[in-house]
């Protein structure tokens, strides 16, 4: 059965400034900040959370489908994703719109300034479960236009379909009632430690309290690994050490897809968490969220080397 990946599809424009922002900021003039940086490196990458989820599922060999909107300039996503084996019947190209885009400039200290343009993503609420594969095994409800996220949550609840609630980038736009709606009945609620603290402050529910709403609550800690809380206990998951650290952007999305893969294939939380950790590490070792490659055999070999056990 198929996992539906929903959320943003985007182009990421990545600029590298061969200097340090701090050398160009006058502290007592910060209230009239006016800076311009000449950059000599620019990369355009495919991205967006839905893209990242589906890509990892495809590498691991699990059927996946897209449910997302792109602009006229994003039509190329369909051919590329279908080449990976991803079902794209739920990928809607909107005439007259631009694909969502993220713009970031990094300096030599790896500080970053981001800008996001929603574009076609802001119209994603026109899509629902009826627009993708019938009877999905699970739906990952990733950051998207909030109306689109809550439409999917309601439809999953009504249809009895498992969903993963991953609010991340949209947390600033959600009320306590919104967050409780997304969590109530969810299969998995997931966020990094900063995001989970924001949820706690907004709703009064920490990870343990969220288990009263969802089956599984996952908190990721970057280099410190992750924690998976279920109603049967809590499991601390170690990180998978990277061979090199290049860019962490997109690692969390790969973790989510790897965790879903492991749990849907009958693995317990600990082994599924370790698969998720390794899937995330592959992303860190490359620039771009979907530039890494591995076969299932290569993944299994590295898993054995890292954790000393069979992955599946």
Helices and strands as residue ranges (DSSP letters): E 3-6, E 10-16, G 21-24, G 27-32, E 41-47, H 49-60, E 64-71, G 72-74, H 76-83, E 87-94, E 100-106, E 112-117, G 119-126, G 129-131, E 138-141, H 146-159, E 162-165, G 168-173, H 176-183, E 188-192, H 193-203, H 207-210, E 216-220, G 222-224, E 226-230, E 233-237, H 251-264, H 269-284, H 296-307
